[in-house]
Amino acid sequence: MAEGGGAMGLANGGAGSPSDTVKETSWPEDDEVFVTERLSPTAMATFRPGNVEELYELLEKLGSGHFGVVKRCRKRSSGTFYAAKFVKMRKCKGSRLGLDREQVEREVSILQQLEHPNILRLHDLFASKAEMVLILELICGGELFDFIAEKETLTEAEAIEFLQQILQGVAYMHGRHVAHFDLKPENIMLLEKDVPNPKIKIIDFGLAQKLEDGVTFKSLCGTPQYIAPEVINYEPLSSATDMWSIGVITYILLSGMSPFQGETDAETLSNIVAGNYEFEEKFFSETTDMAKDFIRQLLVKEPGSRMSAAESLVHPWIKPLSRKQATNRSRSSINMKNFRKFNARRKWKLSYNMVSACNRLCRLKLLCGQRTEDETLRGCESDQEDEATHPVTLLRRRRSSCS
Ligand code: AMP
């Protein structure tokens, strides 16, 4: 077996472009698997051959997506529990089954560069030609929004404790020139929930990018409610793009309303581009002026004028300058009644989209069974492409069918 060559590009972290490295190497056969240990972000990866089940006992299924399944697992040597994410590789270009190797490699490479208490950790990585297995930190506390929706009341000060952790994680990644580009409630989880101070974990780096000086990055990805105007306008993206999403998340958290939500996705996008939002008194009657100022400094159309993550952390709403400011935050509460309604609608939409995605996958699989593989995958693609040409669908990311 070659010296784990195929997987070298994956684990090199920031050193060079993973896809370049992979191009020079050949991948092991399906039944040959390599593993890399979690390394310090700057270290070069070392590989040793191994099979995931030799090192980890696979347990129950935790979830699934069109990439494959996620299972709880236990490391045999230490007894520690993790989540094993099995990601199927796309068999041919253009297929909708599985993910692009390059895309997963980019996600892995980014995760390997990040080591922060509020960011999901990648512990181990196994890779073969057909599949990658990411051994991830096990997240047991569910989504932050679900946790909050179960509460009777929540003061702004309590909401800020969560927001501060999100900002710390985001400031850290931006400091390392990484932008997430898909910040939304589904990607903000709690490590555990039945503990005094639940810890935030930012997950899903599937759209994340390493930002390089002098390199312009543009993309039409994201989830309509949370994307910044520069995404819709196909203008250069930056870490400021994440800060817009944090502005939207904060607005929702305080009021249970989504600032740009229209009747349709197209209307939502047009509201975003126009910068059409307001603090309606009936939803924001309990909100402090400081909180509104915080949001206003994030929902700024011009990315260069938006507050950065580091600046947000010292905004007086997050870090009060006086006792009076601190007291105001503890007296103001978030609009729980409306927030619960928002969250229920959000969950309903997620389930609906999940069922639709499953139906589409079943149709694909049924069709695929009737033809040769190549023909089938192409055939199925054109079926999907009809949907994909819809302008709004273009803006949805691979998992947005579930988002
Ligand atoms: P994903 O598409 O990565 O969000 O994974 C699909 C589902 O698997 C999630 O909705 C979770 O239920 C579960 N899952 C993924 N990663 C983890 C993790 N690190 N810990 C616990 N459950 C996870």
Residues whose N, C-alpha, C, O or C-beta is under 5 A from the ligand:
A	BS01	AMP	L62 G63 S64 G65 V70 A83 L136 E137 L138 I139
